Amino acid sequence: MMRSRTHSNIGTFPTDPIEIECEECGRYGRYSKAVLIKRYGEDLVLPDLLKAISGDCENRLGPATLACGAIYPRLVPRRREGG
């Protein structure tokens, strides 16, 4: 897989472990970069990695009106309530 010019990949992710979370369902996970690189390759772009990790999410598999809220919390600022 070619490196994307618009998305970072596993190899360039700024933290180790790589964390994902979903405020919608409460899912949370921490994954070793080395393990993810061994499984998917270091060039897999982050949106595709997120899909692979959260692929069993009922919201991702459900109707389009539902949305999987999985994010990389270290890369995406958390939403603030009331502000």
DSSP file (Angstrom, degrees, kcal/mol; ACC not computed):
  #  RESIDUE AA STRUCTURE BP1 BP2  ACC     N-H-->O    O-->H-N    N-H-->O    O-->H-N    TCO  KAPPA ALPHA  PHI   PSI    X-CA   Y-CA   Z-CA
    1    1 A M              0   0    0      0, 0.0     2,-0.2     0, 0.0    42,-0.1   0.000 360.0 360.0 360.0 137.4    0.0    0.0    0.0
    2    2 A M        -     0   0    0      1,-0.1     2,-0.2    42,-0.0     0, 0.0  -0.478 360.0-103.3 -78.9 149.8    1.3    3.4   -0.9
    3    3 A R        -     0   0    0     -2,-0.2     2,-0.3     1,-0.1    -1,-0.1  -0.511  37.2-122.3 -70.1 140.7    1.7    6.1    1.7
    4    4 A S        -     0   0    0      3,-0.3    -1,-0.1    39,-0.3     5,-0.0  -0.613   6.7-149.4 -84.1 143.8   -1.0    8.7    1.7
    5    5 A R  S    S+     0   0    0     -2,-0.3    -1,-0.1     1,-0.1     3,-0.1   0.617  98.8  40.2 -84.1 -13.4   -0.1   12.3    1.2
    6    6 A T  S    S+     0   0    0      1,-0.1     2,-0.4     2,-0.1    -1,-0.1   0.639 111.7  53.0-109.6 -18.3   -3.2   13.4    3.3
    7    7 A H  S    S-     0   0    0     39,-0.0    -3,-0.3    40,-0.0    -1,-0.1  -0.939  74.0-126.9-123.8 142.0   -3.3   10.9    6.1
    8    8 A S        -     0   0    0     -2,-0.4    38,-2.4    -5,-0.1     2,-0.2  -0.306  28.8-141.9 -71.9 166.9   -0.7    9.8    8.6
    9    9 A N  B >>  -A   45   0A   0     36,-0.3     3,-0.8    37,-0.1     4,-0.6  -0.712  29.3 -90.2-126.2 178.4    0.0    6.1    9.0
   10   10 A I  G >4 S+     0   0    0     34,-1.7     3,-1.4    31,-0.3    33,-0.2   0.914 122.3  55.4 -56.3 -45.8    0.7    3.6   11.7
   11   11 A G  G 34 S+     0   0    0     31,-2.3    -1,-0.2     1,-0.3    32,-0.1   0.767 112.4  41.7 -61.8 -27.0    4.5    4.1   11.4
   12   12 A T  G <4 S+     0   0    0     -3,-0.8    -1,-0.3    30,-0.3    -2,-0.2   0.367  79.2 131.1-103.0   4.8    4.2    7.9   11.9
   13   13 A F    <<  -     0   0    0     -3,-1.4    -3,-0.0    -4,-0.6    20,-0.0  -0.364  59.2-134.0 -59.1 134.8    1.6    7.8   14.7
   14   14 A P  S    S+     0   0    0      0, 0.0     2,-0.3     0, 0.0    -1,-0.1   0.602  77.8  48.0 -74.7 -11.2    3.0   10.2   17.4
   15   15 A T  S    S-     0   0    0      4,-0.0    -2,-0.0    18,-0.0    59,-0.0  -0.895  73.9-124.1-128.4 159.3    2.3    7.9   20.4
   16   16 A D  S    S+     0   0    0     -2,-0.3     2,-0.2     1,-0.1    16,-0.1  -0.915  95.3  39.3-143.1 115.8    2.9    4.3   21.5
   17   17 A P  S    S-     0   0    0      0, 0.0     2,-0.5     0, 0.0    15,-0.2   0.408  91.2-135.2 -78.4 166.5    0.6    2.7   22.3
   18   18 A I  E     -B   31   0B   0     13,-3.4    13,-2.9    -2,-0.2     2,-0.3  -0.813  23.3-155.8 -89.3 126.9   -2.0    3.9   19.9
   19   19 A E  E     -B   30   0B   0     -2,-0.5     2,-0.3    11,-0.2    55,-0.3  -0.817  13.8-176.9-106.6 144.5   -5.3    4.5   21.7
   20   20 A I  E     +B   29   0B   0      9,-2.3     9,-2.4    -2,-0.3     2,-0.3  -0.968   7.2 172.7-129.7 152.8   -8.9    4.5   20.2
   21   21 A E  E     -BC  28  71B   0     50,-2.0    50,-2.6    -2,-0.3     2,-0.4  -0.988  20.9-150.4-153.4 159.2  -12.1    5.4   22.0
   22   22 A C  E  >  - C   0  70B   0      5,-2.4     4,-2.0    -2,-0.3     5,-0.3  -0.972   3.2-166.1-133.8 118.3  -15.8    5.9   21.2
   23   23 A E  T  4 S+     0   0    0     46,-0.6    -1,-0.1    -2,-0.4    47,-0.1   0.710  89.0  63.0 -72.9 -19.5  -17.9    8.2   23.3
   24   24 A E  T  4 S+     0   0    0      1,-0.1    -1,-0.2     3,-0.1    44,-0.1   0.928 123.9  10.2 -71.2 -45.6  -21.0    6.7   21.7
   25   25 A C  T  4 S-     0   0    0      2,-0.1    -2,-0.2    -3,-0.0    -1,-0.1   0.504  99.6-113.6-115.2  -7.0  -20.6    3.1   23.0
   26   26 A G     <  +     0   0    0     -4,-2.0    -3,-0.2     1,-0.3     2,-0.0   0.542  57.3 159.2  86.5   6.0  -17.7    3.5   25.6
   27   27 A R        +     0   0    0     -5,-0.3    -5,-2.4    -6,-0.1     2,-0.3  -0.367  11.1 173.1 -64.2 141.4  -15.3    1.4   23.6
   28   28 A Y  E     +B   21   0B   0     -7,-0.2     2,-0.3    42,-0.1    -7,-0.2  -0.980   3.3 168.7-150.1 138.6  -11.6    2.0   24.5
   29   29 A G  E     -B   20   0B   0     -9,-2.4    -9,-2.3    -2,-0.3     2,-0.4  -0.996  21.9-154.4-152.5 150.3   -8.5    0.2   23.4
   30   30 A R  E     -B   19   0B   0     -2,-0.3     2,-0.4   -11,-0.2   -11,-0.2  -0.996  19.9-171.7-124.8 128.8   -4.7    0.6   23.6
   31   31 A Y  E     -B   18   0B   0    -13,-2.9   -13,-3.4    -2,-0.4     2,-0.2  -0.978  24.8-120.1-129.5 131.0   -2.6   -1.1   20.9
   32   32 A S     >  -     0   0    0     -2,-0.4     4,-2.4   -15,-0.2     5,-0.2  -0.466  17.6-138.5 -65.3 132.2    1.1   -1.5   20.6
   33   33 A K  H  > S+     0   0    0      1,-0.2     4,-3.0     2,-0.2     5,-0.2   0.909 104.1  54.7 -57.9 -42.2    2.5    0.1   17.4
   34   34 A A  H  > S+     0   0    0      1,-0.2     4,-2.2     2,-0.2    -1,-0.2   0.906 109.4  46.3 -60.7 -42.2    4.8   -2.9   16.9
   35   35 A V  H  > S+     0   0    0      2,-0.2     4,-2.1     1,-0.2    -1,-0.2   0.919 114.1  47.7 -66.6 -43.0    1.9   -5.3   17.0
   36   36 A L  H  X>S+     0   0    0     -4,-2.4     4,-3.2     2,-0.2     5,-0.6   0.900 111.9  49.9 -65.4 -40.0   -0.2   -3.2   14.7
   37   37 A I  H  X5S+     0   0    0     -4,-3.0     4,-2.0     1,-0.2    -1,-0.2   0.911 110.9  49.6 -63.7 -42.2    2.7   -2.8   12.2
   38   38 A K  H  <5S+     0   0    0     -4,-2.2    -1,-0.2    -5,-0.2    -2,-0.2   0.893 118.6  39.4 -62.9 -39.2    3.2   -6.5   12.3
   39   39 A R  H  <5S+     0   0    0     -4,-2.1    -2,-0.2    -5,-0.2    -1,-0.2   0.904 136.1  12.9 -78.6 -42.8   -0.4   -7.2   11.6
   40   40 A Y  H  <5S-     0   0    0     -4,-3.2    -3,-0.2    -5,-0.2    -2,-0.2   0.587 104.8-108.1-114.3 -14.6   -1.3   -4.4    9.1
   41   41 A G    ><< -     0   0    0     -4,-2.0     3,-1.1    -5,-0.6   -31,-0.3   0.108  30.7 -93.6  91.4 147.9    2.0   -3.0    7.9
   42   42 A E  T 3  S+     0   0    0      1,-0.2   -31,-2.3   -32,-0.1   -30,-0.3   0.672 118.1  62.9 -73.4 -15.2    3.4    0.4    8.9
   43   43 A D  T 3   +     0   0    0    -33,-0.2   -39,-0.3   -34,-0.2    -1,-0.2   0.512  68.2 119.9 -89.3  -4.0    2.0    2.2    5.8
   44   44 A L    <   -     0   0    0     -3,-1.1   -34,-1.7   -41,-0.1   -33,-0.1  -0.441  68.0-122.6 -62.2 126.6   -1.7    1.5    6.6
   45   45 A V  B >>  -A    9   0A   0    -36,-0.2     4,-2.1    -2,-0.2     3,-0.5  -0.373  18.6-112.4 -74.5 152.8   -3.3    5.0    6.9
   46   46 A L  H 3> S+     0   0    0    -38,-2.4     4,-2.7     1,-0.2     5,-0.2   0.834 113.1  54.8 -59.0 -40.7   -5.1    5.9   10.1
   47   47 A P  H 3> S+     0   0    0      0, 0.0     4,-1.8     0, 0.0    -1,-0.2   0.912 112.0  45.9 -60.1 -38.0   -8.6    6.0    8.8
   48   48 A D  H <> S+     0   0    0     -3,-0.5     4,-2.1     2,-0.2    -2,-0.2   0.864 111.3  52.0 -71.2 -35.3   -8.2    2.5    7.5
   49   49 A L  H  X S+     0   0    0     -4,-2.1     4,-2.7     2,-0.2     5,-0.2   0.924 108.2  51.3 -63.9 -44.1   -6.7    1.3   10.7
   50   50 A L  H  X S+     0   0    0     -4,-2.7     4,-2.5     1,-0.2    -2,-0.2   0.901 110.1  49.5 -60.4 -41.2   -9.6    2.8   12.7
   51   51 A K  H  < S+     0   0    0     -4,-1.8    -1,-0.2    -5,-0.2    -2,-0.2   0.897 111.9  49.0 -63.4 -40.7  -12.0    0.9   10.4
   52   52 A A  H >< S+     0   0    0     -4,-2.1     3,-0.7     2,-0.2    -2,-0.2   0.919 115.0  43.1 -65.6 -44.0  -10.1   -2.3   10.9
   53   53 A I  H 3< S+     0   0    0     -4,-2.7     3,-0.4     1,-0.2    -2,-0.2   0.897 123.9  35.3 -70.6 -40.7  -10.0   -2.0   14.7
   54   54 A S  T >< S+     0   0    0     -4,-2.5     3,-2.0    -5,-0.2    -1,-0.2   0.121  80.9 119.1-101.2  21.7  -13.6   -0.9   15.1
   55   55 A G  T <  S+     0   0    0     -3,-0.7    -1,-0.2     1,-0.3    -2,-0.1   0.707  71.8  55.5 -61.4 -22.0  -14.9   -3.1   12.3
   56   56 A D  T 3  S+     0   0    0     -3,-0.4    -1,-0.3    -4,-0.1     2,-0.2   0.348  76.8 127.6 -93.4   7.5  -17.2   -5.0   14.6
   57   57 A C    <>  -     0   0    0     -3,-2.0     4,-1.7     1,-0.2     5,-0.2  -0.456  58.1-142.7 -65.7 128.6  -18.9   -1.9   15.9
   58   58 A E  H  > S+     0   0    0      1,-0.2     4,-1.1    -2,-0.2    -1,-0.2   0.850 101.7  53.1 -61.6 -34.7  -22.7   -2.2   15.6
   59   59 A N  H  4 S+     0   0    0      2,-0.2     9,-0.3     1,-0.2    -1,-0.2   0.859 107.1  51.1 -70.1 -34.3  -23.0    1.5   14.7
   60   60 A R  H  4 S+     0   0    0      1,-0.2    -1,-0.2    -6,-0.2    -2,-0.2   0.854 117.4  40.3 -68.2 -33.4  -20.4    1.1   11.9
   61   61 A L  H  < S+     0   0    0     -4,-1.7    -2,-0.2     6,-0.0    -1,-0.2   0.589 107.8  80.8 -89.4 -12.0  -22.4   -1.9   10.5
   62   62 A G  S  < S-     0   0    0     -4,-1.1    -3,-0.1     1,-0.2    -5,-0.0   0.053  94.4 -46.0 -85.8-167.3  -25.8   -0.4   11.1
   63   63 A P    >   -     0   0    0      0, 0.0     3,-1.8     0, 0.0    -1,-0.2  -0.153  56.3-109.2 -59.9 156.2  -28.0    2.1    9.2
   64   64 A A  T 3  S+     0   0    0      1,-0.3    -2,-0.1    -3,-0.1    -5,-0.0   0.723 115.0  68.3 -61.8 -22.1  -26.4    5.3    7.9
   65   65 A T  T 3  S+     0   0    0      2,-0.0     2,-0.3     0, 0.0    -1,-0.3   0.750  93.4  68.6 -71.9 -21.2  -28.2    7.4   10.5
   66   66 A L  S <  S-     0   0    0     -3,-1.8     2,-0.4    -7,-0.1     0, 0.0  -0.680  73.6-161.8 -90.2 151.6  -26.1    5.7   13.2
   67   67 A A        -     0   0    0     -2,-0.3     2,-0.4    -6,-0.0    -7,-0.2  -0.997  20.8-125.2-138.9 135.7  -22.5    6.6   13.3
   68   68 A C        -     0   0    0     -2,-0.4   -14,-0.0    -9,-0.3   -46,-0.0  -0.623  19.0-159.3 -71.8 131.7  -19.5    4.9   14.9
   69   69 A G        +     0   0    0     -2,-0.4   -46,-0.6     2,-0.0    -1,-0.1   0.166  37.1 144.2-101.0  18.3  -17.8    7.5   17.1
   70   70 A A  E     +C   22   0B   0    -48,-0.2     2,-0.3   -16,-0.1   -48,-0.2  -0.362  20.8 160.3 -64.0 132.3  -14.4    5.8   17.2
   71   71 A I  E     -C   21   0B   0    -50,-2.6   -50,-2.0    -2,-0.1     3,-0.1  -0.886  50.4-105.9-140.3 169.3  -11.5    8.3   17.2
   72   72 A Y    >>  -     0   0    0     -2,-0.3     3,-2.0   -52,-0.2     4,-1.9  -0.900  33.3-159.8 -95.6 101.8   -7.9    8.6   18.2
   73   73 A P  T 34 S+     0   0    0      0, 0.0    -1,-0.1     0, 0.0     5,-0.1   0.749  87.3  57.6 -61.9 -23.9   -8.3   10.7   21.4
   74   74 A R  T 34 S+     0   0    0    -55,-0.3   -54,-0.1     1,-0.2   -56,-0.0   0.699 115.8  36.5 -76.6 -17.8   -4.6   11.8   21.3
   75   75 A L  T <4 S+     0   0    0     -3,-2.0    -1,-0.2     1,-0.2     0, 0.0   0.676 113.5  56.8-105.3 -22.6   -5.2   13.3   17.8
   76   76 A V  S  < S-     0   0    0     -4,-1.9    -1,-0.2     0, 0.0    -5,-0.0  -0.947  83.6-123.5-117.0 122.5   -8.8   14.6   18.1
   77   77 A P        -     0   0    0      0, 0.0     2,-0.1     0, 0.0    -3,-0.1  -0.344  34.7-108.8 -61.0 142.4   -9.8   17.1   20.8
   78   78 A R        -     0   0    0     -5,-0.1     2,-0.2     1,-0.1     0, 0.0  -0.418  33.3-106.0 -71.1 146.4  -12.6   15.9   22.9
   79   79 A R        -     0   0    0     -2,-0.1     2,-0.5     1,-0.0    -1,-0.1  -0.517  32.1-137.1 -70.7 139.6  -16.0   17.6   22.6
   80   80 A R    >   -     0   0    0     -2,-0.2     3,-1.0    -3,-0.1     2,-0.3  -0.857  14.4-124.7-100.6 131.7  -16.9   19.9   25.4
   81   81 A E  T 3  S+     0   0    0     -2,-0.5    -1,-0.0     1,-0.2     0, 0.0  -0.556  89.2   2.1 -72.9 134.9  -20.4   19.9   26.8
   82   82 A G  T 3         0   0    0     -2,-0.3    -1,-0.2     1,-0.1     0, 0.0   0.671 360.0 360.0  68.6  18.2  -22.2   23.2   26.9
   83   83 A G    <         0   0    0     -3,-1.0    -2,-0.2     0, 0.0    -1,-0.1   0.442 360.0 360.0-153.2 360.0  -19.4   25.1   25.2
